[in-house]
Amino acid sequence: MRKDNNDLDNTLTKTISLFSEISQTLKPPPKLTIDTWADSYRILSSKTSSEPGKWSTDRVPFQREVMKAISDKRTEKVVMMYGAQLSKTEILLNTFGYFADYDPAPIMFLMPSQKLAEDFASTRLNDMVASTPQLRSKVTEKEGGRDTKLQKEFSGGYIALTGSNSATELSSRPIRVLLADEIDRFPSNVQGEGDPLNLAIERTKTFWNKKIVVTSTPTIKNSSRIESEYLNSTQEEYYIPCPACGSFQKLEWRNIVFDGVGHKCVDCLEVSPEHGWKKNLIHGIWQASNVDIDPYLVRGFKISELYSPFSKWSSIIKKFLDSKGDAQLMKVFTNTTLGETWEEKIEKINFLDLEKRREVYGVEIPDNVQVLTAGVDVQDDRLEVEVVGWANGEESYGIYYKQFIGSPGAHDVWDQLDRFLDTEFTYGNGDKIKILCTCIDTGGHHTIEAYQFIKPREFKRIFGIKGMGGDGKAFVSKPIKTNRLQISLFTLGVNSGKETILTRLKIEDKGPLYMHFPSEVERGYDETYFKGLTSEVKITVWEKGIKKTIWKVVGTKRNEPLDLRNYAYAALKIANPDLNRRYTTDLTNRGQTTVKKRRIIGKGV
């Protein structure tokens, strides 16, 4: 009887054990968020991390709430406007790992360029998968599968990495999760298809549970894309308690004390050392300043390098001191260290200051001028031309500014221009010099007449140009001959040239890049000229979500002097002379007897 009871007990024990195993098998996976997933499974590779080993969110405690926000199914978009050394990209990688392992979905990782995407895929992403067992068993290279250098598959989804400069990839597939990194470096328009970020967001519309994460260090105030995204979010910043009094506050650059290296409390005014503040990072909280926005629609987080556990304040102070006096370095410091936009001051140059700078040359052509170029603008009732002399280091001299009144539809005004461009100008010692190269704008109402004038004179280095606005355009592009008369038509990135000219107008010391103007009345450099030269300023605008840099006329509407100096500068770049030698009339004429292959500068200035 006892034996039977023992058998029954054993059977019962085995049954309970079996059901326990079944229960464990059928048990739903633990409810994870991205931060808890990373703390449980993420392993940092020694190849790509300065602190390899098991991931710990407590090392960057300000990132915990960010990862929870991305995990929250109710939150559609998360914005991260970050400085450097804050593990921003690691958060994106954690997000990928979480979705690949725990909540499979089609994912797109969008980077500024295709080359960066390829490099990221072959280093950071591959190293993460290889070093994290939870992913290594799921994200595998399959023979005959769809995995490529830029796409990795896993059960229930995939990750596709692409650059913002690839319109095809941006519009080719539906995605549920979009991870867009460094969006301020995205082009405003990709291959004529529109804004790349908007194109990618369009790919998420078929998913009710879509997730959009955008990150970047900011750039220029009022033109930074991440700034725009942040301002349309909850606008959250990280507050930590003062080590001395416990008052919660942001770490701010204005409160950093250089001597002794510390941060002054805004309430008790006590200066506490760096380690005291950073020890309290784990007790910090994110506070939103935009209470009018639905937090489930878009949460935005902003933080500076001052919070980074990987950056010492002493190093940041040194970086600041090294940047003082250099606008470009200070801009980088503001963007990458402080995580703030750089405010470019719109400086309208006072034409009166330039007018006062006029000087008496005493000769027609100053002795150090090596080359003459000219720019021609075609108006409905006149032709305008400026002759510019160039010395070593691109120091420039205004020589003549002239108008030839008459309709460009008639021959007379073109004949006047022709005679003027053939003029021999004189040095103080009697030597002669002619215009080496001329650029004529063909974009007005008299394009055909301009073509007809230019075509038989190209051997004299008289070329047609067509201006093109917008950012990122080469100052001078290689010529094309697809126009009606097949002239060599150069495309001119006018924004680049104008910016160069207005920058040089601010130079006050004579020498390289300085711009001279004559006071002799007959040369044409009067008040009207200087008003026209300073008539435009550069501003940045957003149009339908696309960032554009435009030049706005803020003074006189007569901006021909600025255009003409731009054209004369383009002529210098097209001719590409050696400014250490003088191009006298004899030398210039010899160069016109045979057509030689011109060396064209295609990258602008």
Summary of the structure (lengths in Angstrom):
residues: 605
radius of gyration: 32.7
end to end distance: 101.7
largest distance: 135.3
contacts: 1907
relative contact order: 0.09
helix: 37%
strand: 23%
